[in-house]
Amino acid sequence: SFVGPVDRLGMAAQAALEHAHFATAHVKAEEQAYKSELLARYRALLAQRYYQLVQYEEAQHRAACAAARPQAVLPPTCLKVPVQSLAGRREMVELPLDATAEVLKCFVEQYFQVPAQSQMLLFRPEGGASTVLEEGMLRDRLPANPSQYTIIVVRKRDVVKRAGSVEDNGSPEVLAAVNKAMGKLQLDPLPPGPDQKVYDAAAAKLWELASQRKLDRQVLGSDVLGHRDLVGLLRSFTTKWCTSWKPVPGSSMAAFLLDGMRDFVRWFRFPGESQQIDRIVESFGMAMAARLRETFPEEDLREAFGYTDQGDLTLANSIYFVLFSVVMLNTDLHNPRTNKKQKMSRAAFVKNTRGGEYPYQEQFLKDVFGIIEKSPIPISDDKPPGGGRRR
């Protein structure tokens, strides 16, 4: 058919119009898709931020709840029993929770080499009389706090039973060890008696002569107080010192502790063997714990020393650990053979000491470092208390 110019123009216009509509629709579709994609991203970001906020709020809520409720105390996995041998050596024995006296007797036979048929275990509370430890008493009679009692290992021939209790006549081993130490200091031997009475009598004599500067301080420290068979004598001597020591009024907790240590080691030459140092520091820690509790509030002591009185986390043990760090710090800072560039810094001392099981207060440790840095403890000083020449 014939198509004129006008019709061609109309067809072209129609085609252009359809193309324009198609292009516009395509652009709108792309814009809609782009807008939809942006909206989806925005919603995803909002969801992620909301999830983070929810997690943060849940963490804050859990932290607040944990701070509000008391800390859970895990049940003990074993029974820790303090056992003292015939010679006064004290060990912490770990036994099953359902252990009986017979189990403890077998341990004593293997560790202390005392046959079960000839040994007798005495249950001695702090400040109380001794009674015989019978079968089942490990579960029924012993308190939860190990510092409240001690199991004493004695031989049957050395005790006399009276009305359900026992009277300790003293073991020959203890008397022989004490008199041997007295002989090294050129002192007269002591008469037989209960072990504690022998220890107290020897400590009173040693303290009297030490106060008069009539003892060889090196022999007193290494061969007597630091001897592994004379732990009972060491503790009696430490008690004598503790009752006579007069601290400076108004001292801080760190100064109180270090002044006591400084005064204590002036009465004898501090031994060089690590095991002897261990026994002396442990005995000092037990005595100092009582003096600290008499002077400072319990809340302040717990904050400074980080103890809880649960299991072995006691004030005496906390003092023991921090004083071991003090002994090493004292040597490190004031030993002339130590390179100045390698001397321990305040930050290193705080970090190393707080790294154990006792979370000591940081300011307390900084005070300890400052005092030791300015005034060392005379661990290796040969001068006796009050001056004078050492014998």
C-alpha positions in Angstrom: 0.0 0.0 0.0 1.1 3.5 -0.5 2.5 5.4 2.5 2.8 9.1 2.3 5.3 11.4 3.9 2.9 12.4 6.6 2.3 8.8 7.6 6.0 8.1 7.7 6.5 11.2 10.0 3.7 9.9 12.2 5.2 6.4 12.4 8.6 7.9 13.2 7.1 10.0 15.9 5.3 7.0 17.3 8.5 4.9 17.4 10.4 7.8 19.0 7.7 8.1 21.6 7.7 4.4 22.4 11.5 4.4 22.6 11.3 7.4 25.0 8.8 5.5 27.2 11.0 2.4 27.2 14.1 4.4 28.1 12.2 6.2 30.9 10.9 2.9 32.2 14.3 1.4 32.1 15.8 4.3 34.0 13.1 4.2 36.6 13.7 0.4 37.0 17.4 1.0 37.5 16.7 3.8 40.0 14.2 1.6 41.8 16.7 -1.2 42.0 19.4 1.1 43.2 17.1 2.6 45.8 16.1 -0.9 46.9 19.7 -2.0 47.2 20.6 1.1 49.3 17.6 0.5 51.5 18.6 -3.2 52.0 22.2 -2.1 52.9 20.8 0.5 55.3 18.6 -2.0 56.9 21.5 -4.5 57.2 23.6 -1.8 58.9 20.8 -1.0 61.3 20.4 -4.6 62.1 24.1 -5.1 62.7 24.3 -2.0 64.9 21.2 -3.1 66.8 22.8 -6.5 67.4 26.0 -4.9 68.7 24.0 -2.7 71.0 22.0 -5.7 72.3 25.3 -7.6 72.9 26.8 -4.6 74.7 23.7 -4.2 76.9 23.7 -7.9 77.7 27.4 -7.8 78.7 26.8 -4.8 80.9 23.9 -6.5 82.5 25.9 -9.7 83.1 28.8 -7.6 84.6 26.4 -5.8 86.9 24.8 -9.0 88.1 28.2 -10.6 88.7 29.3 -7.6 90.7 26.1 -7.7 92.7 26.1 -11.3 93.7 28.9 -12.9 95.9 31.7 -14.8 94.1 31.1 -18.5 93.9 33.4 -20.6 95.9 34.4 -23.8 94.2 34.2 -26.9 96.4 37.6 -28.2 97.5 39.0 -31.1 95.5 41.2 -32.4 98.3 41.7 -32.2 102.1 44.8 -30.3 103.1 46.1 -31.4 106.5 49.0 -29.8 108.3 51.3 -32.5 109.7 54.2 -31.8 112.1 57.0 -34.4 112.3 58.9 -35.5 115.4 61.6 -33.0 114.7 59.2 -30.1 114.3 59.1 -30.0 110.5 55.6 -29.0 109.2 54.2 -30.2 105.9 50.9 -29.6 104.1 49.5 -33.1 103.2 46.9 -33.4 100.4 44.5 -36.3 100.9 41.2 -37.3 99.4 38.1 -35.7 100.8 36.9 -39.0 102.3 40.3 -39.9 103.8 40.5 -41.4 107.3 43.1 -41.5 109.9 44.4 -44.8 108.6 45.1 -43.1 105.2 47.1 -40.4 107.0 49.0 -43.0 109.0 50.1 -44.7 105.8 51.3 -41.3 104.4 53.2 -40.6 107.6 54.9 -44.0 107.5 56.1 -43.4 103.9 57.0 -39.7 104.2 58.3 -39.3 107.8 59.6 -42.9 108.0 57.7 -43.7 111.2 56.1 -47.3 111.2 52.3 -47.2 111.5 52.4 -49.6 114.4 54.7 -47.4 116.5 53.3 -44.0 115.6 50.5 -42.0 117.2 48.8 -39.0 115.6 47.7 -36.2 118.0 45.0 -33.7 117.0 46.1 -30.3 118.4 43.9 -27.3 117.9 45.5 -23.9 118.2 45.6 -23.1 121.9 44.0 -26.4 122.9 45.0 -29.7 124.4 46.1 -32.6 122.3 43.8 -35.6 121.7 44.5 -38.9 119.9 43.4 -38.9 116.3 41.2 -41.9 115.8 39.6 -43.5 112.8 37.2 -41.1 111.0 38.3 -38.0 112.8 39.6 -36.5 109.5 36.0 -36.1 108.4 34.2 -35.5 111.7 36.6 -33.4 113.9 39.0 -31.4 111.9 38.0 -27.8 111.1 38.0 -26.4 107.5 40.7 -23.8 108.2 44.1 -25.5 108.3 45.6 -22.7 110.5 43.3 -23.8 113.4 44.9 -27.2 114.0 47.9 -29.4 113.5 48.4 -33.1 113.3 51.4 -34.0 115.5 53.3 -37.2 114.7 54.7 -38.8 117.8 55.8 -42.3 118.9 53.6 -44.2 121.2 56.4 -44.6 123.8 56.6 -40.8 124.1 53.0 -40.1 125.2 51.0 -41.0 128.2 47.1 -41.3 127.9 45.1 -39.6 130.6 41.3 -39.4 130.7 40.8 -39.3 126.9 43.6 -36.9 126.3 47.4 -37.3 125.9 50.3 -35.8 127.7 53.4 -35.3 125.5 56.5 -36.4 127.4 58.7 -35.1 124.6 60.5 -37.1 121.9 64.2 -37.9 122.3 64.8 -36.7 118.7 63.6 -33.1 119.5 65.6 -32.9 122.8 68.7 -34.2 121.0 68.4 -31.7 118.1 67.8 -28.8 120.5 70.8 -29.7 122.8 73.0 -30.2 119.8 72.2 -26.6 118.7 72.8 -25.3 122.2 76.2 -27.1 122.1 77.1 -25.3 118.9 76.6 -22.0 120.8 78.5 -23.3 123.8 75.4 -23.4 126.0 74.3 -26.0 128.6 71.9 -28.7 127.5 68.3 -28.6 128.5 66.5 -31.2 130.6 63.8 -33.5 129.1 60.2 -32.3 128.8 57.4 -31.8 126.4 58.6 -30.8 122.9 57.0 -27.3 123.1 58.4 -26.7 126.6 61.9 -27.6 125.3 61.5 -25.2 122.4 60.2 -22.4 124.6 63.0 -22.9 127.1 65.7 -22.9 124.4 64.1 -19.8 122.7 64.0 -17.9 126.0 67.7 -18.6 126.6 68.7 -17.7 123.0 66.7 -14.5 123.1 68.2 -13.5 126.4 71.8 -14.0 125.2 71.1 -12.4 121.8 69.8 -9.3 123.5 73.0 -9.2 125.4 75.0 -9.7 122.2 76.6 -12.8 123.5 75.8 -15.2 120.7 77.5 -15.9 117.3 75.0 -14.4 114.9 76.1 -16.6 112.0 75.8 -19.8 114.0 72.5 -18.7 115.4 71.1 -18.0 111.9 72.5 -20.9 109.9 73.0 -23.8 112.4 70.1 -23.1 114.8 67.2 -21.0 113.5 67.6 -22.1 109.9 68.1 -25.8 110.6 65.4 -28.1 109.2 65.1 -30.1 112.4 64.5 -27.0 114.6 61.4 -25.4 113.1 59.7 -25.5 116.5 62.6 -23.6 118.1 62.6 -21.1 115.2 58.9 -20.4 115.8 59.3 -20.0 119.6 62.2 -17.6 119.0 60.1 -15.7 116.5 57.3 -15.4 119.0 59.8 -14.0 121.6 60.9 -11.4 119.1 57.3 -10.6 118.1 56.2 -9.9 121.7 59.1 -7.6 122.3 59.2 -5.7 119.0 57.8 -2.1 119.3 56.9 -0.7 115.9 56.9 3.1 115.0 53.4 4.5 115.8 51.5 5.7 112.7 53.6 3.7 110.2 52.0 2.7 106.9 51.3 -0.9 106.2 54.4 -1.3 104.0 56.6 0.5 106.5 55.2 -1.6 109.4 56.0 -4.9 107.6 59.5 -3.9 106.4 60.5 -2.3 109.7 59.5 -5.6 111.4 61.6 -7.6 108.9 64.5 -5.2 109.3 64.4 -5.6 113.1 63.9 -9.3 113.1 67.0 -10.1 110.9 69.2 -7.9 113.0 69.3 -10.6 115.8 71.1 -13.2 113.6 73.0 -13.5 110.4 70.6 -14.3 107.6 71.5 -17.7 106.1 72.4 -18.0 102.5 70.7 -21.4 101.8 67.3 -21.0 100.1 65.6 -23.6 102.2 66.8 -22.0 105.4 65.5 -18.6 104.1 62.2 -20.3 103.3 61.8 -21.5 106.9 62.7 -18.2 108.5 60.5 -16.1 106.2 57.6 -18.5 106.8 58.0 -18.3 110.6 58.2 -14.5 110.4 55.1 -14.3 108.3 53.1 -16.2 110.8 54.2 -13.9 113.6 53.8 -10.7 111.6 50.2 -11.7 110.5 49.1 -11.5 114.2 50.8 -8.1 114.7 49.3 -6.7 111.5 45.8 -7.8 112.6 46.3 -6.1 115.9 47.2 -2.8 114.2 45.3 -2.5 110.9 41.6 -3.1 110.0 40.9 -6.5 108.4 39.4 -4.8 105.2 42.6 -2.8 104.6 44.7 -5.9 105.1 42.7 -7.9 102.6 42.9 -5.2 100.0 46.7 -4.8 100.4 47.7 -8.4 100.7 45.0 -10.0 98.5 44.1 -12.9 100.7 40.7 -14.5 101.3 41.3 -17.0 104.1 40.0 -19.8 101.8 42.4 -22.8 101.7 46.0 -21.7 101.6 45.2 -18.0 100.7 45.9 -16.7 104.2 47.5 -13.5 105.4 50.6 -15.4 106.7 51.1 -17.0 103.3 50.6 -13.7 101.5 53.3 -12.1 103.8 55.6 -15.1 103.0 55.3 -14.6 99.2 55.7 -10.8 99.2 58.8 -11.0 101.6 60.5 -13.5 99.3 60.1 -10.9 96.5 61.4 -8.3 99.0 64.5 -10.4 99.7 65.3 -10.7 96.0 64.6 -7.0 95.4 66.8 -6.0 98.3 69.7 -8.0 96.8 69.0 -6.8 93.3 69.0 -3.1 94.2 71.8 -3.0 96.7 74.3 -5.6 95.6 77.3 -3.7 94.2 78.0 -6.5 91.7 74.7 -6.0 90.0 74.8 -4.0 86.8 72.9 -0.7 87.2 71.2 -1.2 83.9 69.9 -4.6 84.9 68.5 -3.5 88.3 64.8 -4.2 88.8 62.4 -1.3 88.2 59.4 -0.4 90.2 57.1 -1.5 87.4 58.8 -4.9 87.0 58.7 -5.5 90.8 54.9 -4.8 90.9 54.2 -6.9 87.8 56.3 -9.9 89.0 54.8 -9.8 92.5 51.2 -9.4 91.4 51.6 -12.2 88.9 50.9 -15.0 91.4 47.8 -16.1 93.2 47.7 -13.1 95.5 46.4 -9.9 93.9 48.4 -7.5 96.0 47.4 -3.8 96.0 49.5 -1.9 93.4 50.1 1.1 95.7 51.1 -1.2 98.5 53.8 -2.8 96.3 55.0 0.6 95.1 55.4 1.7 98.7 57.4 -1.5 99.5 59.7 -0.8 96.5 60.2 2.8 97.5 61.2 1.9 101.1 63.6 -0.8 100.0 65.1 1.5 97.4 65.9 4.1 100.0 66.7 1.9 103.0 67.9 -1.7 102.4 67.3 -4.5 104.8 70.6 -5.5 106.4 70.3 -9.1 105.5 74.1 -9.7 105.3 75.0 -7.1 107.9 77.4 -8.4 110.6 76.6 -5.6 113.1 74.5 -6.9 116.1 71.5 -4.9 117.3 72.5 -1.7 119.0 76.0 -1.8 117.5 79.1 -3.4 118.9 81.4 -6.1 117.7 80.0 -9.4 116.5 81.3 -12.4 118.4 
